[in-house]
């Protein structure tokens, strides 16, 4: 059920030049496990998605390994490529400077990056993460892919299939769920698993902040271009805020629960403060409650409203104490204050990726990527629909946000009303999963 591709072909000289040399590049850069074990050979890295997170991931990769060289950049917008190109080259003028021939604007640019690179970094509009991950793995590339790893059940299945394929091909897949690479969180959760707080009874996680990456509409933009520019605020491109932001928090909770899924979830959400065209068709507050087989509950909250209390926190309550994951702190029968990491998790995930490539010992985040993303997708769906749904029902669903593919010729799936606001899901009326 892979989406059909309707990508635009770029008419730029760069693209034509690439097509002539693509076969040679593919043969020259195909990565064999252990090829870089000596530690001195160049690892060619390409970036798909030149926004803030993609630019940050490229900088982290260059910081992580002195043998990394950035060779290709792609984005649907040429100006975003130029902004990322300048920022990266300013910090890494020798290994991070990408020439014009390595820059690919348009909807097929991701293909050129995959062909040119040994390692692909994916941080574009989230709708496309599963497809680009699959394409990179099929081409024999190691991959770092940002969260979320799908915005709907169909996308999550595609991600799991890609991770399974990567495992058979001995390729690395590293997830942008960066808390798994936070050494302080790792030790805190290990102590929970060792019984430091007894049996887990409840978990409260929060991702509360002001509206994120709001892009005002500019004169001359078409509706579909505006939605791609402001993609975070359109559910068909981003999945909304449970899937975008709260996924980090539910991923940590899933980790605490040994990545065992809950039985069911229910939730509530809507929009009460963030009105206006620039906020697209997303809710500005959500609460999702998950019930586990042992009776434990996960209470998960996110909000994107200005002027309100902000916090990112994870409190785990057990029969013998409690843990605050991001403070690396356990209190109870025996207290533990765990040392804060000396390296940010964003850098640590890149260090571990390139160390694994050089050692020829692939790491694969697939063991939690699909699971944690589906946990967020389940939370989003129950908030949109107002239903209580089982994990099994959503996991079996093939629901996907339409259209499955898009470019600048695509008819926008949502349009603003007379007041400038886009229509929102209506809990109790909105249907997303068959049979509800």
Buried (B, 14 or more C-beta within 10 A) or exposed (E): EEBEEEBBEBEBEBBEEBEEEBEEBBEEBEBEBBBBEEEEEBBBBBBBBBBBBBBBBBBBBBBBBEBBBBBBBBBBBBEBBBBBBEBBBEEBEEBBBBEEBBBBBBBBBBBBBBBBBBBBBBBBBBBBBBBBBBBBBEBBBBBBBBBBBBBBBBBBBBBBBBBBBBBEBBBBBBBBBBBBBBBBBBBBBEBBEEEBBBEBBBBBBBBBBEBEEBBEBEEEBEBBBBBBBBBBBBBBBBBBBBBBBBBBBBBBBBBBBEEEBBEBBBBBBBBEBBEBBBBBBBBBBBBBBBBBEEEBBBBBBBBBBEEBEEEBBBBBBBEEBBBBBBBBBBBBEEEBEBEEBEBEBBBBBBBBBBBBBBBEEBBBBBEBBBBBBBBBBBBBBBBBBBBEBBBEBBBEBEBBBEBBBBBEEBEBBBEBEEEEBBEBBEBEEBEBBEEB
